[in-house]
Amino acid sequence: MLALCGSCLTGRAADAPKPSASAPAPAVDAIQQEYQKLLDEDNAAQSEVDDWIVENDKFAERGAAIPAADMRAKIQRRFAPVRKGYEDFLLRHPEHVKARIAYASFLGDIHDEEGAQLQLEKAMTYETNNPAIYNNLANIYGHIGPVRKAFEFYARAIELNPHEAVYYQNYATTVYLFRKDAAEVYGLTEQQVFNKALDLYRKGLNADPTNFLLASDLAQTYYGIEPRRTEEALGAWTNAFKLARDEVEREGVHLHFARLKMAARRFQETHAHLGSVTNNLYSDLKNRLERNLKEQETKVALELKETSPK
């Protein structure tokens, strides 16, 4: 998943417009408080809707779910006052860039990418060198095109702020997903495109060296590369394992180790990794890998038997 810049959603009084000489200046703190209230209302609505969706999924298992059309209408009603709140605030404070970025994020969450794009483009007219705007617009271009512009805007975001890991992560993901476009834009072979994506992930990790999810994204990339780069992939997962924040994440990495080592026919090590996985969360995947392992061991045993001297 492409990520927004987390640092761009905090208020800043300098974003407020300058009052006319004939009108009293609004208190900076009052504008900031109003903006913060918008963010709080946005977060509350998002959280409530998330709870509704989870609850409805549980009802669906019992055949008692709210119909999809009714659920959509309920969600739209909940989000309507949030949307109006942003619109009213921006009507009075059109130069509040952070509010426009936050509103664009909200619109993206409710699948109004055209509206989000419009807000970000308006924000850019007030702050032409804001890296968060370039990153978030690049996310949209990666979804609806043109992809070339996504590449351009991620690169610009990094140029403006080379210390934000999210920009490298999003850029890498887009290069990896749109390999043909990247090859054409940059004049690269497919293998060079893979290298470019991996290099961007590594730069992101340099900017945020304890980020487990980013390390996992880097390691996952190797599954799409042919011919396989098994040792590089194992090295990437080893790094992710070191960064894992709890036992659940560590066991998840053990499954990746097992998958890679089974493909390399390192069966004894594969058994050891699968034996380290005990969480029920992974039971289906573990069982599937164990079945595959048994099939692979049987296949190799038959190959050895057929090639052994009579």
Secondary structure, DSSP 8 states (H G I E B T S, - for coil): -----GGGGS--GGGS----TTS----HHHHHHHHHHHHHHHHHHHHHHHHHHHHHHHHHHTT----HHHHHHHHHHHHHHHHHHHHHHHHH-TT-HHHHHHHHHHHHHTT-HHHHHHHHHHHHHH-TT-HHHHHHHHHHHHHHS-HHHHHHHHHHHHHH-TT-HHHHHHHHHHHHHTHHHHHHHHT--HHHHHHHHHHHHHHHHHHSTT-HHHHHHHHHHGGG-SS--HHHHHHHHHHHHHH--SHHHHHHHHHHHHHHHHHTT-HHHHHHHHHT---GGGHHHHHHHHHHHHHHHHHHHHHHHHHS--
